[in-house]
Amino acid sequence: MIRTAAMAILFATSFVTHASEEAPAKADPAKGKLVAETICVACHGADGNSMVSANPKLAGQVQHYIYKQLTNFKASEGKPAARDNAIMAGMVAALSDEDMKNVAAWFASQKLTPESAKNEKTIELGKKLWRQGDFRKGVPACAGCHGPTGAGLPAQYPRLSGQFAEYTEAQLKAFRAGERANDPEGMMRTIAGKLSDAEIKAVSDYAAGLR
């Protein structure tokens, strides 16, 4: 029985060791911090709190969403990048898959310094689109995918609360024009295509003030 028990322990130990060797490595925020401080800092800040509205805030963003965007900026296997951006293509070119996972984990773990809604005249329109959408135009409520408080949902739907209104507005217009096309099933292109400039501006400003 002692021999049998010993063999069982040995088998279990070897199984656990083999399983751990096969398991994918988890993201390491500490290593991601080094990437952020050397590559991302100029545009997004070392902690992901960008100071310029053209560059999105990444602090507190959904980790899997950041990783997806980084992989989308990168061309692979002879295929063009799913998201066309010359600057970001240059930034991710030298990053490994592990690097992208690590830096995504780092930014996701940081505390967002949020923006605020600034246009009182459009708050009600922005709130209506966020909470209810527009049934007549076939526009669903933004909250359905991005959450009531704009916190986002892994991995497809980003956090929009506290984001620069100008950046959100620019992305919605890019989706509408087809200039950005890495949205699952063309969802955002379809929705943005039904929104006017005024509606896009209103809902972008409203999202900036969500908490």
C-alpha positions as CSV (number, residue, x, y, z in Angstrom):
1,M,0.0,0.0,0.0
2,I,2.9,2.3,0.8
3,R,4.3,1.7,-2.7
4,T,0.9,2.3,-4.3
5,A,0.5,5.5,-2.3
6,A,3.9,6.7,-3.3
7,M,3.2,6.0,-7.0
8,A,0.0,7.9,-6.7
9,I,1.7,10.9,-5.2
10,L,4.4,10.7,-7.9
11,F,1.8,10.5,-10.6
12,A,-0.1,13.4,-9.2
13,T,3.0,15.5,-8.8
14,S,4.1,14.8,-12.4
15,F,0.6,15.6,-13.6
16,V,0.6,18.9,-11.8
17,T,4.0,19.8,-13.1
18,H,3.1,18.9,-16.6
19,A,-0.1,20.9,-16.4
20,S,1.7,24.0,-15.0
21,E,4.2,23.7,-17.9
22,E,1.4,23.6,-20.4
23,A,-0.7,26.4,-18.8
24,P,-0.3,29.8,-20.5
25,A,1.6,32.4,-18.5
26,K,-0.5,35.1,-16.8
27,A,0.0,38.7,-17.6
28,D,2.6,40.5,-15.4
29,P,1.6,44.2,-14.7
30,A,5.1,44.9,-13.4
31,K,6.7,44.0,-16.7
32,G,3.9,45.9,-18.4
33,K,4.9,49.0,-16.4
34,L,8.3,48.9,-18.1
35,V,6.7,48.8,-21.5
36,A,4.4,51.7,-20.5
37,E,7.3,53.8,-19.2
38,T,9.5,53.3,-22.3
39,I,7.1,53.1,-25.2
40,C,3.6,54.3,-24.2
41,V,4.5,57.2,-21.9
42,A,4.8,60.0,-24.5
43,C,1.2,59.7,-25.7
44,H,-0.7,57.9,-22.9
45,G,1.3,58.7,-19.8
46,A,3.1,56.1,-17.7
47,D,-0.1,55.4,-15.8
48,G,-2.5,55.6,-18.7
49,N,-3.8,59.1,-17.9
50,S,-3.2,60.8,-21.2
51,M,-3.2,64.6,-21.1
52,V,-4.2,65.1,-24.7
53,S,-7.6,64.3,-26.0
54,A,-6.3,62.8,-29.3
55,N,-4.8,60.0,-27.3
56,P,-7.2,58.0,-25.2
57,K,-7.0,57.5,-21.5
58,L,-6.0,53.8,-20.8
59,A,-6.0,53.8,-17.0
60,G,-8.8,51.6,-15.7
61,Q,-9.7,50.4,-19.2
62,V,-10.9,46.8,-19.7
63,Q,-7.8,44.7,-19.8
64,H,-8.9,42.4,-22.6
65,Y,-10.1,45.3,-24.7
66,I,-6.6,47.0,-24.5
67,Y,-5.0,43.8,-25.5
68,K,-7.4,43.3,-28.4
69,Q,-6.7,46.8,-29.7
70,L,-3.0,46.3,-29.5
71,T,-3.2,43.1,-31.5
72,N,-5.5,44.8,-34.0
73,F,-2.9,47.5,-34.7
74,K,-0.3,44.9,-35.5
75,A,0.0,43.3,-39.0
76,S,0.6,39.6,-39.0
77,E,1.1,36.7,-41.3
78,G,1.2,39.0,-44.3
79,K,-2.2,40.4,-43.5
80,P,-2.8,44.1,-42.9
81,A,-3.6,45.3,-39.4
82,A,-7.3,45.2,-38.5
83,R,-7.1,48.7,-37.2
84,D,-5.2,51.1,-39.4
85,N,-3.0,53.6,-37.5
86,A,0.5,54.4,-38.7
87,I,1.7,55.7,-35.3
88,M,0.3,52.7,-33.3
89,A,1.6,50.3,-35.9
90,G,5.1,51.6,-35.2
91,M,4.6,51.3,-31.4
92,V,3.4,47.7,-31.4
93,A,5.8,46.4,-34.1
94,A,8.5,45.5,-31.6
95,L,6.1,44.2,-28.9
96,S,5.6,40.5,-28.4
97,D,2.2,39.0,-27.5
98,E,3.4,38.7,-23.9
99,D,4.4,42.4,-23.9
100,M,0.9,43.4,-25.1
101,K,-0.8,41.3,-22.4
102,N,1.5,42.7,-19.7
103,V,1.0,46.3,-20.7
104,A,-2.7,45.8,-21.0
105,A,-2.7,44.4,-17.4
106,W,-0.7,47.4,-16.2
107,F,-3.0,50.1,-17.6
108,A,-6.1,48.2,-16.5
109,S,-4.8,48.2,-12.9
110,Q,-4.2,52.0,-12.8
111,K,-6.7,54.5,-11.4
112,L,-8.4,56.7,-14.0
113,T,-8.3,60.5,-13.7
114,P,-11.7,61.0,-15.3
115,E,-12.9,63.8,-17.6
116,S,-16.3,65.4,-17.0
117,A,-19.3,66.3,-19.1
118,K,-19.0,69.9,-20.2
119,N,-22.1,70.8,-22.2
120,E,-25.2,71.2,-20.1
121,K,-27.4,71.9,-23.2
122,T,-26.8,68.4,-24.6
123,I,-27.0,66.4,-21.3
124,E,-30.6,65.2,-21.8
125,L,-30.0,64.1,-25.4
126,G,-26.8,62.3,-24.4
127,K,-28.6,60.6,-21.4
128,K,-31.5,59.5,-23.7
129,L,-29.2,57.9,-26.2
130,W,-27.1,56.3,-23.5
131,R,-30.0,54.8,-21.5
132,Q,-32.7,54.3,-24.1
133,G,-31.2,54.7,-27.6
134,D,-33.5,55.8,-30.4
135,F,-36.1,53.1,-31.3
136,R,-37.3,55.0,-34.4
137,K,-33.8,55.0,-35.9
138,G,-32.9,51.6,-34.7
139,V,-30.2,52.8,-32.3
140,P,-29.9,50.6,-29.2
141,A,-29.0,52.0,-25.8
142,C,-25.3,52.5,-25.3
143,A,-25.7,51.1,-21.8
144,G,-26.7,47.7,-23.2
145,C,-23.0,47.0,-24.1
146,H,-21.0,49.6,-22.2
147,G,-22.9,49.3,-19.0
148,P,-25.1,51.8,-17.1
149,T,-22.1,53.6,-15.7
150,G,-19.9,53.2,-18.8
151,A,-17.6,50.7,-17.2
152,G,-17.5,48.4,-20.2
153,L,-17.6,44.7,-20.6
154,P,-14.7,42.3,-21.4
155,A,-13.4,42.0,-24.0
156,Q,-15.3,43.7,-26.8
157,Y,-16.9,46.7,-25.1
158,P,-14.5,49.4,-23.7
159,R,-15.0,51.6,-20.7
160,L,-16.2,55.0,-21.9
161,S,-16.9,56.7,-18.6
162,G,-14.4,59.4,-17.9
163,Q,-12.9,59.2,-21.4
164,F,-12.1,62.3,-23.4
165,A,-15.4,63.3,-25.1
166,E,-13.3,64.5,-28.1
167,Y,-11.7,61.0,-28.4
168,T,-15.0,59.2,-28.2
169,E,-16.6,61.5,-30.7
170,A,-13.7,61.0,-33.1
171,Q,-14.0,57.2,-32.9
172,L,-17.7,57.2,-33.5
173,K,-17.2,59.4,-36.6
174,A,-14.4,57.0,-37.7
175,F,-16.8,54.1,-37.3
176,R,-19.5,56.0,-39.2
177,A,-17.1,56.7,-42.1
178,G,-15.8,53.2,-42.2
179,E,-12.3,54.4,-41.4
180,R,-12.3,52.2,-38.3
181,A,-13.5,48.7,-38.9
182,N,-12.3,46.4,-36.1
183,D,-15.7,46.3,-34.4
184,P,-17.2,42.8,-34.0
185,E,-19.8,42.1,-36.7
186,G,-19.7,45.7,-37.8
187,M,-21.8,46.7,-34.8
188,M,-20.4,50.1,-34.1
189,R,-20.3,51.0,-37.8
190,T,-24.0,50.2,-38.0
191,I,-24.9,52.2,-34.9
192,A,-22.7,55.2,-35.7
193,G,-24.1,55.3,-39.2
194,K,-27.5,56.2,-37.8
195,L,-26.3,59.0,-35.6
196,S,-26.0,62.7,-36.5
197,D,-23.0,64.8,-35.6
198,A,-25.1,66.4,-32.9
199,E,-26.1,63.1,-31.4
200,I,-22.5,61.8,-31.5
201,K,-21.2,64.9,-29.7
202,A,-24.0,64.7,-27.1
203,V,-23.5,61.1,-26.2
204,S,-19.7,61.4,-26.2
205,D,-19.9,64.3,-23.7
206,Y,-22.4,62.5,-21.5
207,A,-20.2,59.4,-21.4
208,A,-17.3,61.5,-20.2
209,G,-19.3,62.4,-17.1
210,L,-20.4,58.9,-16.2
211,R,-19.1,57.3,-13.0
